[in-house]
């Protein structure tokens, strides 16, 4: 899959440049920014050190909802489980989740919050699952670029890009299954605001590529009987 690293409203241009350098060293090239132009600042390029092309090609989004529409799988970083959700994964476990996706997700996006206050609750609610590093102490917290480096190291080697992968994911992948269930569950008297639907969409990102194929088959069988 293509793995994009998303910085939401970063405050310090040097952190953006250092994050780009971290991505480049680990073989990643997709840097997405939310509501920010700090990648254009000279300070960002000072710390990029050979990864200026990542800054120059960064994608800009107005908000995280727009990012949500561009990713099959959206993963938010959080220092601890939040939103009463159980889907909080340490980086090694996150790698396993992504490895199990096979060709069912063409694009995954890992989201990092602001240096001073992280991601807002509404932004975390947009994410399919949450991830964070267990730390011995709560303060000082990881610097933004340090966090990007650690995740890039842990997830290196997962990224694959091809036209065939994107075609498969568009028709039978995770995003297609999410869209399918959003239309099907209300027909089964399980509206989006009920616990059953909430549980389904919380567990959906954890399915392997084989499981996603099985659920697509199940949905097809149900749709033919409606």
FIZALO-787690 format. One line per field, with one value per residue (C-alpha): residue in one letter; x, y, z. Coordinates in pm, 1 decimal, padded with zeros to 6 digits. Layout:
! FIZALO-787690
aa: (A,...) $
x: (X,...) $
y: (Y,...) $
z: (Z,...) $
This chain:
! FIZALO-787690
aa: (X,X,X,X,X,X,X,X,X,X,X,X,X,X,X,X,X,X,X,X,X,X,X,X,X,X,X,X,X,X,X,X,X,X,X,X,X,X,X,X,X,X,X,X,X,X,X,X,X,X,X,X,X,X,X,X,X,X,X,X,X,X,X,X,X,X,X,X,X,X,X,X,X,X,X,X,X,X,X,X,X,X,X,X,X,X,X,X,X,X,X,X,X,X,X,X,X,X,X,X,X,X,X,X,X,X,X,X,X,X,X,X,X,X,X,X,X,X,X,X,X,X,X,X,X,X,X,X,X,X,X,X,X,X,X,X,X,X,X,X,X,X,X,X,X,X,X,X,X,X,X,X,X,X,X,X,X,X,X,X,X,X,X,X,X,X,X,X,X,X,X,X,X,X,X,X,X,X,X,X,X,X,X,X,X,X,X,X,X,X,X,X,X,X,X,X,X,X,X,X,X,X,X,X,X,X,X,X,X,X,X,X,X,X,X,X,X,X,X,X,X,X,X,X,X,X) $
x: (00000.0,00095.0,00155.1,00120.2,00232.7,-00004.1,00092.3,-00207.0,-00139.1,00227.3,00360.5,00733.5,00874.1,01190.9,00978.6,00827.8,01172.9,01303.6,00995.3,01060.1,01419.6,01299.0,01059.7,01326.2,01574.2,01312.3,01201.0,00875.8,00786.4,00425.2,00397.2,00051.8,-00013.5,-00340.5,-00399.4,-00030.5,00227.0,00528.0,00686.4,00758.4,00953.6,01334.3,01364.3,01194.9,01441.3,01733.9,01657.9,01538.8,01897.7,01844.2,01469.8,01360.8,01169.4,00935.6,00863.1,00819.3,00567.5,00373.0,-00006.5,-00210.3,-00557.8,-00792.4,-00889.0,-00868.8,-01210.5,-01058.1,-00776.7,-01039.8,-01177.6,-00833.3,-00736.9,-00874.1,-00740.5,-00691.5,-00479.5,-00453.6,-00169.2,-00265.5,-00064.4,-00328.5,-00659.1,-00937.5,-01300.5,-01376.8,-01224.9,-01030.8,-00854.4,-00529.3,-00220.2,00148.5,00360.5,00462.3,00097.8,00006.2,00259.3,00085.9,-00253.7,-00120.5,00062.5,-00262.6,-00437.8,-00274.7,-00409.4,-00737.5,-00612.5,-00435.0,-00368.1,-00322.1,-00258.8,-00090.0,-00193.8,00015.6,-00138.1,-00016.8,00298.0,00119.2,-00212.8,-00222.5,-00540.7,-00881.1,-01148.4,-01343.6,-01033.8,-00966.6,-01327.2,-01258.5,-00981.5,-01035.2,-00795.1,-00555.0,-00188.3,00071.8,00406.4,00412.0,00651.8,00812.5,00713.5,00437.2,00664.7,00865.9,00665.6,00812.8,00900.3,00688.6,00980.1,01098.8,00755.8,00752.8,01099.2,01000.1,00688.2,00872.3,01134.1,00874.4,00661.6,00942.1,00911.4,00530.8,00480.6,00399.4,00252.6,00108.0,-00187.1,-00298.3,-00308.1,-00519.8,-00763.5,-00809.8,-00858.5,-01114.0,-01345.8,-01299.1,-01092.3,-01140.1,-01280.0,-01527.3,-01638.6,-01686.6,-01902.4,-02097.5,-02172.2,-02273.9,-02552.1,-02637.6,-02655.0,-02949.8,-03138.6,-03080.3,-03220.7,-02874.4,-02845.7,-02508.4,-02576.5,-02647.4,-02384.5,-02387.1,-02289.4,-02032.9,-01878.0,-01870.6,-01687.4,-01446.9,-01347.1,-01346.4,-00990.6,-00851.7,-00970.2,-00713.5,-00738.3,-00892.3,-01149.2,-01240.5,-01302.9,-01528.9,-01732.1,-01770.5,-01909.6,-02143.7,-02265.8,-02331.1,-02539.2,-02742.1,-02793.0,-02935.4,-03196.1,-03309.3) $
y: (00000.0,00364.2,00501.6,00877.6,01066.6,01349.6,01649.7,01840.5,02212.4,02180.9,02480.6,02467.3,02461.5,02288.4,01994.2,01965.6,01961.5,01705.6,01489.5,01497.5,01388.9,01101.5,00983.4,00999.1,00790.7,00516.9,00509.3,00705.3,01004.2,01101.8,01394.4,01546.2,01867.3,01991.2,02365.9,02455.8,02606.1,02552.0,02318.7,02626.6,02807.0,02826.5,02679.5,02359.6,02321.4,02386.1,02063.1,01861.8,01771.4,01597.8,01549.7,01883.6,01695.0,01560.8,01914.4,02038.6,01763.8,01774.2,01756.4,02018.8,01957.0,02209.3,01974.2,01613.2,01536.3,01598.3,01357.3,01104.0,01114.6,01041.6,00740.6,00387.7,00358.1,00653.9,00601.5,00864.9,00896.5,00941.8,00917.6,00685.7,00518.4,00773.2,00799.9,00486.6,00289.2,-00033.1,00000.7,00153.7,-00018.9,00006.5,00052.0,-00313.2,-00420.9,-00153.1,-00299.9,-00636.0,-00479.1,-00312.9,-00625.6,-00821.2,-00579.9,-00726.1,-00543.3,-00436.7,-00086.9,00119.0,00418.9,00437.4,00763.6,00799.7,01123.1,01325.2,01605.6,01949.7,01976.5,02151.0,01964.8,01673.3,01578.5,01706.0,01456.6,01526.4,01447.2,01124.6,01024.6,01039.9,00781.7,00410.6,00318.0,00479.3,00417.6,00540.3,00469.9,00339.4,00561.6,00527.0,00882.9,01109.0,01412.5,01512.8,01378.6,01283.5,01563.0,01557.1,01468.6,01203.0,01041.3,01042.9,00883.6,00603.0,00515.9,00540.3,00297.9,00054.8,00064.0,00070.6,-00193.7,-00197.8,00057.2,-00074.5,00119.4,-00014.7,00041.3,-00317.6,-00261.5,00050.0,-00125.9,-00418.5,-00195.7,00020.6,-00272.2,-00520.4,-00344.2,-00188.2,00145.5,-00030.5,-00253.9,00043.0,00216.1,-00104.1,-00153.3,00209.4,00145.4,-00208.0,-00186.6,00058.7,-00188.3,-00446.5,-00215.1,-00121.0,00258.7,00428.1,00565.5,00223.6,00023.4,-00265.2,-00040.5,00141.3,-00192.7,-00307.7,00003.2,-00007.5,-00366.5,-00325.1,-00182.9,-00484.2,-00739.4,-00917.0,-00913.4,-01262.8,-01155.2,-00849.8,-01077.6,-01299.8,-01002.3,-00875.1,-01217.6,-01208.8,-00861.6,-00980.1,-01271.7,-01041.7,-00781.3,-01043.3,-01138.9,-00781.3) $
z: (00000.0,-00022.6,00324.8,00373.5,00681.6,00777.5,00991.9,01125.3,01168.5,01270.9,01460.9,01388.8,01032.2,01150.3,01264.4,00917.0,00758.0,01006.0,00947.9,00572.4,00631.5,00850.4,00580.0,00311.4,00512.5,00558.1,00194.5,00220.8,00007.2,00082.5,00323.6,00366.4,00558.8,00703.7,00704.3,00687.1,00452.9,00680.8,00424.8,00212.1,00486.4,00462.9,00813.3,00695.4,00409.4,00641.7,00825.4,00525.3,00420.8,00088.4,00125.8,-00021.1,-00290.2,-00021.4,00096.6,-00259.3,-00338.6,-00012.1,-00049.8,00133.0,00277.6,00439.2,00723.6,00834.4,00685.5,00341.4,00425.1,00528.7,00174.3,00025.6,00238.6,00260.2,00614.9,00850.3,01161.6,01433.9,01683.2,02046.5,02366.6,02515.7,02426.4,02390.2,02285.1,02489.2,02203.6,02233.0,01897.2,02028.5,01891.3,01963.7,01648.0,01616.3,01638.7,01385.4,01143.1,01178.3,01109.5,00794.7,00679.8,00699.4,00464.8,00154.0,-00151.5,00012.8,00100.0,-00164.6,00059.4,00435.1,00618.7,00957.3,01128.1,01373.1,01579.0,01675.9,01885.1,02171.9,02192.4,01952.7,01769.8,01877.3,01982.5,01663.6,01456.8,01645.5,01582.3,01206.4,01236.9,01176.7,01453.4,01698.6,01768.8,02013.9,02176.7,02533.8,02728.5,03068.2,03157.4,03029.8,03005.2,02814.8,02524.6,02187.6,01949.6,01631.9,01404.0,01649.9,01643.1,01262.3,01258.1,01494.6,01296.9,00964.7,01094.0,01228.0,00912.1,00654.9,00386.4,00387.0,00112.0,-00234.1,-00521.1,-00845.2,-01075.1,-01012.7,-00635.4,-00670.0,-00902.6,-00666.6,-00363.1,-00541.0,-00614.4,-00331.1,-00067.8,00271.2,00151.1,-00076.7,00209.9,00440.8,00180.9,00120.0,00489.4,00533.1,00284.2,00393.1,00773.0,00784.4,00562.5,00837.3,01106.3,01229.7,01181.1,01214.9,01562.8,01717.0,01906.4,01659.4,01368.2,01579.9,01675.8,01312.7,01190.7,01485.1,01406.4,01028.5,00998.7,01186.1,00928.2,00714.6,00336.3,00346.8,00607.2,00399.1,00102.8,00314.0,00437.5,00079.1,-00013.1,00285.7,00190.9,-00163.7,-00037.6,00187.2,-00086.7,-00322.6,-00061.8,00012.0) $
